[in-house]
Amino acid sequence: MPQKPKRLPLPKRFSAAITEKAYAKLRDLNADWHFGNNYLLTILLENFDDVIDEKKFQQVMETFIAEYGQPDAGGMKPNKTQG
C-alpha cells in the first residue's frame, strides 16, 4: 500500500498586495509547478538563502530604495532626493 504524502500545514494567514508583474511571476510558477500561491510563497521564503544570489539581491534592494524609499508605519516614505 503506497504511503500517503504529508500535507504542509499553513497556519499563518495575511493579506498581501503585490504588483501585477509579481503576480504574473507567481502564476508562471504555479503553471510550472502546480502549487497554489500560498505554497509557492512558503517554499520560496523558507528556502530564500538557497534560491537567491545575495549580491544581486542587495543590488535589487538598493535600487528599490533609491526609487521608492523605505517603508515606515504610514507606508512608503520618499528618499531624500524625492519631494
ABEGO torsion letter per residue (X at the ends): XBBBBBBBBBABBBBBBBBAAAAAAAAAAAAAAGBBAAAAAAAAAAAAAAABBAAAAAAAAAAAAAAAEBBBAAEBBBBAABX
